[in-house]
Amino acid sequence: MTAANVPCVPGYHGSNQDAHFLQQQAENIGFPVLLKAVKGGGGKGMRISHSGSDFLDQLQSAKSEARNSFGDDTMLVEKYIRTPRHIEVQIFADAHGNCVALGERDCSVQRRHQKIIEESPAPNLDDVVRKSLWERARAAALAVNYEGAGTVEFIFDNDTGDFYFMEMNTRLQVEHPVTEMVTGQDLVHWQLQVAEGRPLPLSQEEVEQKILNLGWGFEARIYAENPELNFIPDSGELGYLRTPHLSSDVRIDAGFIQGDEVSPYYDPMIAKLIVRGSTREEALAKLRTALESYEVAGPSTNIEFLKRLCKSADFANGEVETGYIDKHRIELFQKEPVEPEIFVQAALGILNHERRQASRSDKIAEALTTIGFGAGYQTRDFKLSELSADPNSTEEPSSAHVVLQQKSSHTFDATVDGHTFQNVRINHEPLNDTPGGSPATKLSSFFPHTRIETTIVPTIEGPVHVFHHGRHLKLQRGAPHFLAEALGKKETANSVLAPMPCKILRVDVEEGQKVSKDQVLVVIESMKMETTIRSPQDGVVEKVVHKQGDICKAGTALVEFKMPSPAS
């Protein structure tokens, strides 16, 4: 690459993998450094070391993840750019010496070193720099006599305006549809034509004209993951799935449909949502609208996080960098209050579901009537609370006590924590009542002051999913303490729970050991991604529940602490 006049990131790219030798190379380069697996991809096998004190731990973690993902733990050590952008160029080359750049994609907004949103063209980029990126990408491909589709990835330094070659992916990437949106080309078809020995369908000048005419595109990756827990993967059945309306400007590439199971053994991506607009502002507005109409009940997803990201002022202004999420963490993870009307809608949805279930069985109906849940106009009360994304959280969730007094077949008085909405009229429409999915209801309610339309998806043992005005909430019903004990609910306040289905890679503590808050307890793996579980408190380990190699379900205890002694 250097011989082809393609600028490269300073670093060590040799074969000596001795840990202390690599640490010395890092000292020579200057911290912070990026540790990167030679065969890496998708953010796996990558860690940042900020000083010599954390280098060996980060190297061990990166190597372990690289071995599990790629079967090779060979590492590169490179200078870490402090305020970088990730900009890549889609190139195509044929057997006739032609090579074109089909524009660039900005992939800067990332978590765990993996892209979650991409756009083309890159925002706030000088056209001289843009054209230089295209030329250096073409030079990189021609230097190795490349043929076919490829992506040349660069790190762009926001502070200096310089850019450096990072790597070349010799394939179409996950984000190639956003390039198809802004060029109007089918890149898979291009691959087949090149493989047949034909020349490229368009010249560089023709490609550039297409980009000028078609505007801007975004791609958002829809993942089964928990953003509130550092984006750890999730798994489970997609019990209910509603996708945005498709058009020439809105596209979905998906590998899952309603009723499918998201496995804990593979990458947790559910779908890719791609939109196009004549300007960046128009394309971003279409992305926001599409995300607000996406509804998924089942495993946790990143859809709510993507909605907040799209509303973030700096993102809307194109002020992006790879550290965007950490820099804007308070804004992006700000909790919103739950309005009383939402709790009412959830309670009405639960009641409607129970009655639909009861109407299917005379025995169930008789049993419900016996305990006061019959078809008569009765008073029902519900204790509802927002489900925490963190099973180990001690934070008090939003909650409400809802009392419903039925007045007629479709009219209720609804009282929320003492405030009453009188004569709430409802209409309900079943959306999904098939064996392959969870029962969903579209509930339209006329409150004295407003009309509200909500989709309610109850689950048998899990939360009640509420989709309301483009927002997704998970609410749980509170059970009396005596009932929780009767059902065998175990007290877990003094335990650290598995946040997802996982495999235990390493246990770093033993029974009787004193630990400090944030000390590493266990390292787990799910979907080829390692996650470090740290102690939420100072304390003494009473029991290590699982050993290395064990497979655990989400919510099971990993480590239990001794109960603190009662105050004297």
C-alpha positions as CSV (number, residue, x, y, z in Angstrom):
1,M,0.0,0.0,0.0
2,T,2.8,2.4,0.8
3,A,4.4,1.7,-2.6
4,A,1.0,2.6,-4.2
5,N,1.0,5.9,-2.3
6,V,-1.8,4.8,0.0
7,P,-1.3,6.3,3.5
8,C,-1.2,3.7,6.3
9,V,-1.7,3.8,10.1
10,P,1.6,3.7,12.0
11,G,1.9,0.4,13.8
12,Y,3.5,-3.1,14.1
13,H,2.3,-5.6,11.5
14,G,5.0,-8.3,12.0
15,S,4.8,-12.0,13.1
16,N,6.4,-11.8,16.5
17,Q,3.5,-12.4,18.9
18,D,5.3,-12.4,22.2
19,A,3.2,-10.4,24.6
20,H,6.0,-8.4,26.1
21,F,7.4,-7.7,22.6
22,L,4.0,-6.4,21.5
23,Q,3.8,-4.3,24.6
24,Q,7.2,-2.8,23.7
25,Q,6.0,-2.0,20.2
26,A,3.0,-0.3,21.8
27,E,5.3,1.8,23.9
28,N,7.3,2.8,20.8
29,I,4.1,3.7,18.9
30,G,2.7,5.6,21.8
31,F,-0.5,5.0,23.7
32,P,-3.4,4.7,23.1
33,V,-3.0,1.8,20.7
34,L,-5.5,-0.4,18.9
35,L,-5.1,-4.2,19.1
36,K,-6.6,-5.9,16.1
37,A,-6.8,-9.5,15.0
38,V,-5.1,-10.1,11.6
39,K,-8.1,-12.2,10.5
40,G,-10.6,-10.0,12.3
41,G,-13.9,-8.6,11.2
42,G,-17.2,-7.3,12.6
43,G,-15.4,-5.7,15.5
44,K,-14.3,-9.1,17.0
45,G,-10.8,-9.5,18.3
46,M,-10.3,-5.7,18.7
47,R,-9.5,-3.8,21.9
48,I,-8.1,-0.4,22.8
49,S,-5.2,-0.2,25.3
50,H,-4.8,3.2,26.9
51,S,-1.6,2.6,28.8
52,G,1.0,-0.1,29.7
53,S,-0.9,-1.0,32.8
54,D,-3.9,-2.4,30.9
55,F,-2.1,-3.6,27.8
56,L,-1.6,-7.3,28.7
57,D,-5.2,-7.7,29.9
58,Q,-6.6,-6.1,26.7
59,L,-4.2,-8.3,24.6
60,Q,-5.4,-11.5,26.4
61,S,-9.0,-10.5,25.8
62,A,-8.5,-9.7,22.1
63,K,-6.6,-12.9,21.5
64,S,-9.2,-15.0,23.2
65,E,-12.0,-13.5,21.2
66,A,-10.0,-13.8,18.0
67,R,-9.3,-17.5,18.6
68,N,-12.9,-18.3,19.3
69,S,-14.1,-16.3,16.2
70,F,-11.4,-17.0,13.6
71,G,-9.2,-19.8,14.9
72,D,-6.2,-17.4,14.8
73,D,-5.1,-15.0,17.5
74,T,-2.3,-13.2,15.6
75,M,-2.6,-9.5,16.4
76,L,-1.6,-6.1,14.9
77,V,-0.7,-3.1,17.1
78,E,-1.6,0.2,15.6
79,K,-1.8,3.9,16.6
80,Y,-5.3,4.6,17.9
81,I,-6.7,7.8,16.4
82,R,-8.4,9.7,19.3
83,T,-11.3,11.3,17.3
84,P,-11.6,9.0,14.2
85,R,-14.2,8.5,11.6
86,H,-14.6,5.2,9.8
87,I,-15.0,6.0,6.1
88,E,-14.9,3.2,3.5
89,V,-15.0,3.2,-0.3
90,Q,-16.9,0.7,-2.4
91,I,-14.8,-0.3,-5.4
92,F,-15.3,-2.6,-8.3
93,A,-12.6,-3.8,-10.7
94,D,-12.7,-6.1,-13.8
95,A,-10.3,-8.2,-15.9
96,H,-9.9,-5.4,-18.4
97,G,-8.0,-2.9,-16.2
98,N,-11.1,-0.9,-15.2
99,C,-11.6,0.1,-11.6
100,V,-14.3,2.5,-10.3
101,A,-15.2,3.9,-6.9
102,L,-19.0,3.8,-6.2
103,G,-18.8,6.5,-3.6
104,E,-17.9,6.3,0.1
105,R,-19.8,5.2,3.2
106,D,-19.5,6.7,6.7
107,C,-19.7,3.9,9.2
108,S,-18.4,5.9,12.2
109,V,-21.3,5.2,14.7
110,Q,-20.3,1.9,16.3
111,R,-20.6,-0.1,19.4
112,R,-18.1,-2.8,20.4
113,H,-16.1,-1.8,17.3
114,Q,-18.9,-2.9,15.1
115,K,-21.0,-0.7,12.8
116,I,-24.7,-0.1,13.6
117,I,-25.5,2.7,11.2
118,E,-24.0,3.7,7.8
119,E,-24.6,6.5,5.4
120,S,-23.6,7.5,1.9
121,P,-22.2,10.0,1.1
122,A,-20.1,10.8,4.2
123,P,-21.4,14.0,5.9
124,N,-19.3,17.2,6.4
125,L,-16.5,15.9,4.1
126,D,-14.7,18.3,1.8
127,D,-15.1,17.3,-1.9
128,V,-11.3,17.4,-2.4
129,V,-10.8,14.9,0.4
130,R,-13.8,12.8,-0.9
131,K,-12.2,12.5,-4.4
132,S,-8.8,11.7,-2.8
133,L,-10.3,8.9,-0.8
134,W,-11.8,7.5,-4.0
135,E,-8.5,7.7,-5.8
136,R,-6.5,6.1,-3.0
137,A,-9.1,3.3,-2.8
138,R,-8.8,2.6,-6.6
139,A,-5.0,2.8,-6.3
140,A,-5.1,0.1,-3.5
141,A,-7.2,-2.2,-5.7
142,L,-5.0,-1.7,-8.8
143,A,-1.8,-2.2,-6.8
144,V,-2.8,-5.9,-6.2
145,N,-4.5,-6.5,-9.6
146,Y,-7.8,-6.9,-7.9
147,E,-11.0,-8.1,-9.6
148,G,-14.5,-8.0,-8.3
149,A,-16.2,-6.2,-5.5
150,G,-14.1,-4.8,-2.6
151,T,-14.3,-2.3,0.2
152,V,-11.3,-0.2,1.1
153,E,-11.6,1.0,4.6
154,F,-9.9,4.2,6.0
155,I,-9.6,5.8,9.3
156,F,-10.2,9.5,9.0
157,D,-8.7,11.8,11.7
158,N,-11.2,14.5,12.6
159,D,-8.5,16.6,14.3
160,T,-6.1,16.8,11.3
161,G,-8.2,15.9,8.3
162,D,-5.7,13.1,7.4
163,F,-6.8,9.6,6.5
164,Y,-5.1,6.2,6.6
165,F,-5.6,2.9,5.0
166,M,-7.0,0.3,7.5
167,E,-7.9,-2.8,5.5
168,M,-9.5,-4.1,2.4
169,N,-12.5,-6.5,2.5
170,T,-12.5,-8.6,-0.6
171,R,-16.3,-8.9,-0.8
172,L,-19.5,-7.1,-0.6
173,Q,-20.2,-6.0,3.0
174,V,-23.3,-5.9,5.2
175,E,-23.7,-2.2,4.3
176,H,-23.5,-2.5,0.5
177,P,-27.3,-1.8,0.1
178,V,-26.8,1.8,1.1
179,T,-24.4,2.1,-1.9
180,E,-27.0,0.5,-4.1
181,M,-29.6,3.1,-2.9
182,V,-27.4,6.1,-3.9
183,T,-26.1,4.6,-7.2
184,G,-29.2,2.8,-8.4
185,Q,-27.1,-0.3,-9.1
186,D,-27.5,-4.0,-8.2
187,L,-24.0,-4.8,-7.0
188,V,-24.6,-8.6,-6.8
189,H,-25.4,-8.4,-10.5
190,W,-22.2,-6.4,-11.1
191,Q,-20.3,-9.3,-9.4
192,L,-21.8,-11.9,-11.7
193,Q,-20.9,-9.8,-14.8
194,V,-17.3,-9.3,-13.7
195,A,-17.1,-13.1,-12.9
196,E,-18.2,-13.8,-16.5
197,G,-15.3,-11.7,-17.8
198,R,-17.4,-8.7,-18.8
199,P,-16.3,-5.1,-18.4
200,L,-17.8,-2.9,-15.7
201,P,-21.3,-1.6,-16.5
202,L,-20.4,2.0,-15.8
203,S,-17.4,4.4,-16.0
204,Q,-16.3,6.5,-13.1
205,E,-17.9,9.6,-14.6
206,E,-21.2,7.7,-15.0
207,V,-21.1,6.5,-11.4
208,E,-20.6,10.0,-10.1
209,Q,-23.5,11.3,-12.1
210,K,-25.8,8.6,-10.6
211,I,-24.7,9.6,-7.1
212,L,-25.5,13.3,-7.8
213,N,-29.0,12.4,-9.1
214,L,-30.0,10.0,-6.3
215,G,-29.0,11.9,-3.2
216,W,-28.5,10.3,0.2
217,G,-28.9,6.9,1.9
218,F,-28.8,5.4,5.4
219,E,-28.7,1.9,6.6
220,A,-29.6,0.9,10.2
221,R,-28.7,-2.6,11.5
222,I,-31.5,-4.1,13.5
223,Y,-29.9,-6.3,16.2
224,A,-31.2,-8.6,18.9
225,E,-29.2,-7.0,21.7
226,N,-29.5,-5.0,24.9
227,P,-28.0,-1.4,24.4
228,E,-28.4,-0.7,28.2
229,L,-26.1,-3.6,29.0
230,N,-23.3,-2.5,26.7
231,F,-25.1,-3.9,23.6
232,I,-24.8,-7.5,24.7
233,P,-26.5,-10.0,22.3
234,D,-30.0,-11.4,23.1
235,S,-31.8,-14.4,21.8
236,G,-35.3,-15.9,21.7
237,E,-38.4,-16.2,19.6
238,L,-39.7,-13.3,17.5
239,G,-43.2,-13.7,18.8
240,Y,-44.6,-10.6,17.1
241,L,-43.0,-8.7,14.2
242,R,-44.3,-5.6,12.3
243,T,-42.1,-4.0,9.7
244,P,-42.2,-0.6,8.0
245,H,-44.0,-0.1,4.7
246,L,-41.7,-0.8,1.8
247,S,-41.2,1.5,-1.2
248,S,-38.6,2.5,-3.7
249,D,-37.0,4.6,-0.9
250,V,-37.5,2.1,2.0
251,R,-35.9,-1.3,1.8
252,I,-35.5,-4.2,4.3
253,D,-33.0,-7.0,4.0
254,A,-34.0,-9.6,6.6
255,G,-33.1,-13.2,7.6
256,F,-35.9,-13.6,10.1
257,I,-39.7,-13.6,10.0
258,Q,-42.3,-13.8,12.8
259,G,-42.0,-17.0,14.8
260,D,-38.3,-17.5,14.0
261,E,-35.9,-18.1,16.8
262,V,-32.8,-15.9,17.2
263,S,-30.1,-18.3,18.2
264,P,-27.4,-17.5,20.8
265,Y,-24.8,-19.2,18.6
266,Y,-24.6,-16.7,15.7
267,D,-24.5,-13.0,15.0
268,P,-27.6,-11.3,16.4
269,M,-28.5,-9.2,13.4
270,I,-32.2,-9.5,12.6
271,A,-32.5,-7.2,9.6
272,K,-31.1,-4.2,7.7
273,L,-33.3,-1.1,7.2
274,I,-32.2,1.0,4.3
275,V,-33.7,4.4,3.2
276,R,-33.0,7.0,0.6
277,G,-33.8,10.7,0.3
278,S,-32.9,13.6,-2.0
279,T,-31.0,15.2,0.8
280,R,-29.5,14.0,4.1
281,E,-32.3,15.7,6.1
282,E,-35.0,14.0,4.0
283,A,-33.3,10.6,4.2
284,L,-32.9,10.9,8.0
285,A,-36.5,11.8,8.4
286,K,-37.5,8.7,6.4
287,L,-35.2,6.6,8.7
288,R,-36.9,8.0,11.8
289,T,-40.3,7.3,10.5
290,A,-39.4,3.7,9.4
291,L,-37.9,3.0,12.8
292,E,-41.0,4.2,14.6
293,S,-43.1,1.8,12.7
294,Y,-40.8,-1.2,13.5
295,E,-42.4,-3.4,16.2
296,V,-40.6,-6.5,17.6
297,A,-41.8,-8.5,20.6
298,G,-39.4,-11.2,21.7
299,P,-35.7,-10.7,22.4
300,S,-34.4,-7.2,23.2
301,T,-33.5,-5.1,20.2
302,N,-31.6,-1.9,19.5
303,I,-34.5,-0.2,17.8
304,E,-35.3,2.2,20.6
305,F,-31.6,3.1,20.8
306,L,-31.5,3.8,17.0
307,K,-34.6,6.1,17.4
308,R,-32.8,8.2,20.0
309,L,-29.6,8.2,17.9
310,C,-31.5,9.6,14.9
311,K,-32.9,12.4,17.1
312,S,-29.5,13.3,18.5
313,A,-28.6,16.9,17.5
314,D,-24.9,16.2,16.6
315,F,-25.9,13.2,14.6
316,A,-28.5,15.2,12.7
317,N,-25.8,17.7,11.9
318,G,-23.4,15.0,10.7
319,E,-20.9,15.5,13.5
320,V,-19.9,11.8,13.8
321,E,-17.0,9.9,15.1
322,T,-16.4,6.3,16.2
323,G,-16.6,7.4,19.9
324,Y,-20.0,9.0,19.3
325,I,-22.0,6.7,21.6
326,D,-19.6,7.2,24.6
327,K,-19.4,10.9,24.0
328,H,-23.2,11.3,24.0
329,R,-24.0,8.5,26.5
330,I,-26.2,10.6,28.8
331,E,-28.3,11.9,25.9
332,L,-28.6,8.5,24.2
333,F,-29.5,6.5,27.3
334,Q,-31.8,9.1,28.9
335,K,-34.9,7.4,30.4
336,E,-38.3,8.8,29.4
337,P,-41.2,8.9,31.9
338,V,-44.1,6.6,31.3
339,E,-47.4,8.5,30.9
340,P,-50.4,7.4,32.9
341,E,-52.4,6.8,29.7
342,I,-49.8,4.1,28.6
343,F,-50.4,2.2,31.9
344,V,-54.1,2.4,31.2
345,Q,-53.7,1.1,27.7
346,A,-51.5,-1.8,29.0
347,A,-54.1,-2.7,31.6
348,L,-57.0,-2.6,29.0
349,G,-54.9,-4.7,26.7
350,I,-54.3,-7.3,29.4
351,L,-57.9,-7.4,30.3
352,N,-59.0,-7.8,26.7
353,H,-56.5,-10.6,26.2
354,E,-57.7,-12.5,29.3
355,R,-61.3,-12.3,28.1
356,R,-60.4,-13.5,24.6
357,Q,-58.6,-16.4,26.2
358,A,-61.5,-17.2,28.5
359,S,-64.1,-17.1,25.8
360,R,-62.3,-20.0,24.1
361,S,-62.8,-22.4,27.0
362,D,-65.9,-22.8,29.1
363,K,-63.8,-24.3,31.8
364,I,-61.5,-21.4,31.9
365,A,-64.4,-19.0,31.8
366,E,-66.1,-20.7,34.7
367,A,-62.9,-20.7,36.7
368,L,-62.3,-17.0,36.0
369,T,-65.9,-16.2,37.0
370,T,-65.5,-18.1,40.3
371,I,-62.6,-15.9,41.3
372,G,-64.2,-12.7,40.1
373,F,-62.8,-12.4,36.6
374,G,-66.0,-13.1,34.7
375,A,-67.8,-11.2,31.9
376,G,-69.8,-9.0,34.3
377,Y,-68.9,-5.4,34.8
378,Q,-66.5,-5.7,37.6
379,T,-63.6,-3.7,39.0
380,R,-60.1,-5.0,38.1
381,D,-56.8,-3.7,39.3
382,F,-53.3,-4.0,37.9
383,K,-49.9,-3.3,39.4
384,L,-47.6,-2.5,36.4
385,S,-44.0,-1.5,36.3
386,E,-41.5,-0.9,33.5
387,L,-39.2,-3.9,33.0
388,S,-35.5,-3.1,33.7
389,A,-33.1,-3.9,30.9
390,D,-30.6,-4.9,33.6
391,P,-31.5,-8.0,35.6
392,N,-29.0,-6.8,38.3
393,S,-30.3,-3.3,38.5
394,T,-31.5,-1.9,41.9
395,E,-33.0,1.2,40.4
396,E,-36.7,1.7,41.1
397,P,-38.6,1.4,37.8
398,S,-41.6,3.5,36.6
399,S,-44.7,1.9,38.0
400,A,-48.4,2.5,38.5
401,H,-51.5,1.0,40.1
402,V,-54.3,0.9,37.6
403,V,-58.0,0.3,38.5
404,L,-60.5,-0.4,35.7
405,Q,-64.2,-0.1,36.4
406,Q,-66.3,-1.2,33.4
407,K,-69.3,0.9,32.7
408,S,-70.6,-0.7,29.4
409,S,-69.3,-3.2,26.9
410,H,-66.7,-0.7,25.5
411,T,-66.5,2.0,28.2
412,F,-64.4,2.1,31.4
413,D,-63.4,4.5,34.2
414,A,-59.7,4.2,34.6
415,T,-57.9,5.3,37.7
416,V,-54.1,5.6,37.8
417,D,-52.5,6.2,41.2
418,G,-55.6,8.1,42.3
419,H,-56.3,10.1,39.1
420,T,-59.4,9.0,37.2
421,F,-60.1,9.2,33.5
422,Q,-63.9,8.8,33.1
423,N,-65.8,7.1,30.3
424,V,-62.8,5.9,28.3
425,R,-64.2,4.3,25.2
426,I,-62.3,1.5,23.5
427,N,-62.1,-0.4,20.2
428,H,-59.9,-3.4,19.7
429,E,-58.7,-5.2,16.7
430,P,-56.8,-8.5,16.7
431,L,-53.6,-8.2,14.7
432,N,-52.0,-11.6,15.1
433,D,-53.8,-14.6,16.5
434,T,-52.0,-17.4,14.8
435,P,-50.2,-20.4,16.4
436,G,-46.8,-19.1,15.1
437,G,-46.9,-15.8,17.0
438,S,-47.9,-13.9,20.2
439,P,-51.5,-12.5,20.4
440,A,-51.3,-8.8,19.4
441,T,-54.2,-6.3,19.7
442,K,-54.5,-2.8,18.2
443,L,-56.3,-0.8,20.9
444,S,-57.9,2.5,20.1
445,S,-59.0,4.4,23.2
446,F,-60.9,7.7,23.5
447,F,-59.9,9.5,26.7
448,P,-61.7,12.6,27.7
449,H,-58.8,14.7,26.4
450,T,-57.3,12.7,23.6
451,R,-57.5,9.6,21.3
452,I,-54.7,7.0,21.7
453,E,-53.8,4.1,19.5
454,T,-51.6,1.4,20.9
455,T,-50.5,-2.1,20.0
456,I,-50.5,-4.5,23.0
457,V,-48.6,-7.8,22.9
458,P,-49.0,-9.9,26.1
459,T,-46.7,-12.8,26.6
460,I,-47.3,-16.0,28.7
461,E,-44.4,-15.6,31.2
462,G,-42.6,-12.5,30.0
463,P,-43.5,-8.8,29.8
464,V,-46.4,-7.0,28.2
465,H,-45.1,-5.2,25.1
466,V,-46.6,-1.8,24.5
467,F,-46.0,0.0,21.1
468,H,-47.2,3.5,21.6
469,H,-46.7,6.5,19.2
470,G,-43.4,5.1,17.9
471,R,-42.2,4.0,21.3
472,H,-41.7,0.5,22.7
473,L,-42.1,-0.3,26.4
474,K,-42.0,-3.5,28.3
475,L,-44.2,-3.6,31.3
476,Q,-44.5,-6.4,33.9
477,R,-47.3,-7.2,36.2
478,G,-46.5,-7.2,39.9
479,A,-47.3,-10.4,41.8
480,P,-48.1,-10.4,45.5
481,H,-45.2,-11.6,47.6
482,F,-47.0,-14.7,48.8
483,L,-47.8,-15.7,45.2
484,A,-44.2,-15.1,44.1
485,E,-43.1,-17.6,46.8
486,A,-45.8,-20.1,45.8
487,L,-44.6,-19.9,42.2
488,G,-41.0,-20.6,43.3
489,K,-39.6,-17.2,42.5
490,K,-36.1,-17.1,44.0
491,E,-34.8,-14.0,45.7
492,T,-31.8,-12.8,43.6
493,A,-31.0,-9.4,45.2
494,N,-27.6,-10.8,46.4
495,S,-26.7,-12.5,43.2
496,V,-25.1,-11.5,39.9
497,L,-27.3,-12.9,37.0
498,A,-26.4,-13.9,33.5
499,P,-27.7,-11.1,31.3
500,M,-28.2,-13.4,28.3
501,P,-27.8,-17.1,27.3
502,C,-24.1,-17.7,27.4
503,K,-21.1,-20.0,27.9
504,I,-18.7,-19.4,30.8
505,L,-15.2,-18.8,29.5
506,R,-13.4,-17.9,32.7
507,V,-14.2,-17.6,36.4
508,D,-11.8,-15.1,38.1
509,V,-13.1,-15.5,41.8
510,E,-13.5,-18.3,44.3
511,E,-15.8,-18.9,47.2
512,G,-14.9,-16.9,50.3
513,Q,-12.9,-14.3,48.3
514,K,-13.3,-10.6,49.1
515,V,-14.1,-8.6,46.0
516,S,-14.3,-4.9,45.3
517,K,-17.0,-3.1,43.2
518,D,-16.2,-3.4,39.4
519,Q,-13.8,-6.3,40.0
520,V,-14.0,-9.0,37.3
521,L,-16.0,-11.9,38.4
522,V,-16.7,-14.0,35.3
523,V,-16.0,-13.7,31.5
524,I,-18.8,-15.1,29.3
525,E,-19.3,-15.6,25.6
526,S,-22.5,-15.3,23.5
527,M,-22.7,-15.1,19.7
528,K,-18.8,-15.2,19.6
529,M,-18.7,-11.9,21.6
530,E,-16.9,-11.9,25.0
531,T,-18.5,-9.9,27.9
532,T,-16.9,-9.2,31.2
533,I,-19.2,-9.5,34.3
534,R,-18.0,-7.2,37.1
535,S,-19.0,-7.1,40.7
536,P,-21.8,-4.5,41.4
537,Q,-20.6,-4.1,45.0
538,D,-17.9,-4.7,47.6
539,G,-18.5,-8.0,49.3
540,V,-17.6,-11.6,49.9
541,V,-18.3,-14.4,47.4
542,E,-20.5,-17.0,49.0
543,K,-20.9,-19.3,46.0
544,V,-19.6,-19.6,42.4
545,V,-22.7,-21.1,40.8
546,H,-21.2,-22.0,37.4
547,K,-17.7,-23.2,36.3
548,Q,-15.7,-22.7,33.1
549,G,-17.5,-24.3,30.1
550,D,-21.0,-24.3,31.6
551,I,-23.9,-23.2,29.4
552,C,-26.2,-20.8,31.2
553,K,-29.7,-19.4,30.5
554,A,-30.4,-15.7,30.8
555,G,-31.3,-14.7,34.3
556,T,-29.6,-17.6,36.1
557,A,-27.3,-16.7,39.0
558,L,-23.5,-16.7,38.2
559,V,-22.1,-15.6,41.5
560,E,-23.8,-15.2,44.9
561,F,-22.6,-12.9,47.7
562,K,-22.8,-13.4,51.4
563,M,-25.7,-11.5,52.9
564,P,-24.5,-8.5,54.9
565,S,-24.6,-8.9,58.7
566,P,-27.6,-7.1,60.3
567,A,-26.7,-3.8,61.9
568,S,-26.1,-4.2,65.6
